[in-house]
Amino acid sequence: MPEPKIGAPAPDFSLPASGDRIVSLGALRGKSIVLYFYPKDSTPGCTLESQDFQSLSGDFARLGAVILGVSRDSTASHDRFRAKFGLGFDLLADTDEIVCRQYDVIREKNMYGRKVMGVERSTFLIDASGVLREAWRKVKAKGHAAAVLEHLRTL
């Protein structure tokens, strides 16, 4: 699928969420959305990134933003990850890679010398009317949540 375009409507979706619920982008209209894609629960970079979003979650909430993490892990894995690290926002299970492909985050990666297809750490900022306002690709976990928060403040 083509990469989503800044200024265009964000691709809509509904996915299973931690806590045995379904989260739909359309149902969150009226709030800004920080949609971050990460490779795997409980890995060092993904844990750091998720903890950084959690530590700033109050600031995001004060700006009317909802944080959603997406990976190919199951909801059971997400539930364990959330509990282990005290994450208070939803983690969505895209086990079929449908939303990952809508947002064009499945990319070829080099894993221990082998080429594999995996989730490229990426974040998308969607405004309250459902329009994609910013996209970060090939994200480095450290400090990324703060950069997203600063950009949100400019909207």
C-alpha positions as CSV (number, residue, x, y, z in Angstrom):
1,M,0.0,0.0,0.0
2,P,1.2,3.6,-0.6
3,E,2.5,5.6,2.3
4,P,-0.2,7.8,3.9
5,K,0.1,11.4,3.0
6,I,0.4,14.4,5.3
7,G,-2.7,16.5,5.1
8,A,-4.9,13.6,3.9
9,P,-7.4,11.6,6.1
10,A,-5.6,9.0,8.1
11,P,-6.4,5.4,7.2
12,D,-9.2,4.2,9.4
13,F,-9.0,1.0,11.3
14,S,-10.5,-1.1,14.1
15,L,-8.2,-3.4,16.1
16,P,-8.3,-5.6,19.2
17,A,-6.8,-3.7,22.2
18,S,-5.4,-4.7,25.5
19,G,-8.1,-5.4,28.0
20,D,-10.2,-7.4,25.5
21,R,-11.6,-4.4,23.7
22,I,-11.8,-3.0,20.1
23,V,-10.4,0.4,19.3
24,S,-11.5,2.2,16.2
25,L,-9.8,5.4,14.9
26,G,-13.1,6.8,13.7
27,A,-14.6,6.4,17.2
28,L,-11.8,8.7,18.6
29,R,-12.7,11.6,16.3
30,G,-12.5,14.9,18.3
31,K,-9.2,13.9,19.9
32,S,-5.7,14.0,18.5
33,I,-4.1,10.6,18.1
34,V,-0.5,9.6,18.6
35,L,-0.3,6.3,16.8
36,Y,3.1,4.6,17.2
37,F,4.1,1.4,15.6
38,Y,6.8,-0.7,17.3
39,P,8.4,-4.1,16.6
40,K,7.8,-6.2,19.7
41,D,6.6,-6.1,23.3
42,S,9.2,-6.1,26.1
43,T,12.2,-5.6,23.8
44,P,14.7,-2.9,25.0
45,G,13.9,-0.2,22.4
46,C,10.2,-0.8,22.5
47,T,10.1,-0.8,26.2
48,L,12.0,2.5,26.4
49,E,9.8,4.2,23.8
50,S,6.6,3.0,25.6
51,Q,7.8,4.1,29.0
52,D,8.7,7.5,27.5
53,F,5.2,7.9,26.1
54,Q,3.8,6.7,29.5
55,S,5.9,9.3,31.4
56,L,4.5,12.1,29.2
57,S,0.9,10.7,29.0
58,G,-0.5,13.4,31.3
59,D,0.9,16.1,29.0
60,F,-0.5,14.4,26.0
61,A,-3.9,14.1,27.7
62,R,-3.9,17.8,28.7
63,L,-3.5,18.6,25.0
64,G,-6.5,16.3,24.1
65,A,-4.4,13.5,22.7
66,V,-4.8,9.8,22.9
67,I,-1.7,7.5,22.7
68,L,-2.1,4.2,20.9
69,G,0.7,1.7,20.4
70,V,0.5,-0.9,17.6
71,S,2.5,-4.1,17.1
72,R,2.0,-7.5,15.6
73,D,1.9,-9.0,19.1
74,S,-1.2,-10.6,20.5
75,T,-3.5,-8.8,23.0
76,A,-2.3,-11.3,25.7
77,S,1.3,-10.2,25.1
78,H,0.1,-6.6,25.2
79,D,-1.6,-7.2,28.5
80,R,1.6,-8.6,30.0
81,F,3.7,-5.8,28.6
82,R,1.3,-3.1,30.0
83,A,1.2,-4.7,33.4
84,K,4.9,-5.2,33.6
85,F,5.7,-1.6,32.8
86,G,2.7,0.2,34.1
87,L,1.5,1.4,30.7
88,G,-1.9,3.2,31.0
89,F,-2.7,3.6,27.3
90,D,-4.0,1.1,24.8
91,L,-1.8,-1.3,22.8
92,L,-3.4,-2.6,19.7
93,A,-2.8,-6.1,18.2
94,D,-2.3,-6.0,14.5
95,T,-1.5,-9.8,14.2
96,D,-2.6,-9.8,10.5
97,E,-0.5,-6.7,9.6
98,I,-3.5,-5.0,8.0
99,V,-3.0,-1.6,9.8
100,C,0.8,-1.9,9.6
101,R,0.4,-2.2,5.8
102,Q,-2.1,0.7,5.7
103,Y,0.5,2.9,7.3
104,D,3.3,1.3,5.3
105,V,5.5,0.3,8.3
106,I,6.3,-3.2,7.2
107,R,9.8,-2.9,5.8
108,E,12.8,-5.1,5.0
109,K,15.2,-5.1,8.0
110,N,18.5,-6.7,8.6
111,M,18.4,-9.1,11.6
112,Y,21.6,-10.8,12.5
113,G,22.8,-10.7,8.9
114,R,19.4,-12.0,7.5
115,K,16.9,-9.9,5.6
116,V,13.5,-10.1,7.3
117,M,10.2,-8.2,7.0
118,G,9.4,-6.4,10.2
119,V,7.8,-3.3,11.7
120,E,9.8,-0.1,11.2
121,R,9.5,2.0,14.3
122,S,7.2,4.8,13.2
123,T,4.8,7.4,14.7
124,F,1.9,9.2,13.1
125,L,0.2,12.3,14.6
126,I,-3.5,12.5,13.6
127,D,-5.5,15.6,14.4
128,A,-9.0,15.8,16.0
129,S,-10.7,15.8,12.6
130,G,-8.8,12.6,11.5
131,V,-6.2,14.2,9.2
132,L,-2.6,13.0,9.3
133,R,-0.5,16.0,10.4
134,E,3.0,14.4,10.9
135,A,4.8,11.1,10.4
136,W,8.1,10.0,11.8
137,R,9.9,7.1,10.2
138,K,12.9,5.1,11.4
139,V,12.4,6.4,14.9
140,K,15.1,6.2,17.5
141,A,13.3,5.4,20.8
142,K,15.3,7.7,23.1
143,G,13.7,11.2,23.3
144,H,11.1,10.5,20.6
145,A,8.0,10.9,22.8
146,A,9.2,14.3,23.8
147,A,9.6,15.3,20.2
148,V,6.1,14.2,19.3
149,L,4.7,16.1,22.3
150,E,6.5,19.3,21.2
151,H,5.1,18.9,17.7
152,L,1.6,18.4,19.1
153,R,1.9,21.7,21.0
154,T,2.3,23.5,17.7
155,L,-1.0,22.2,16.3
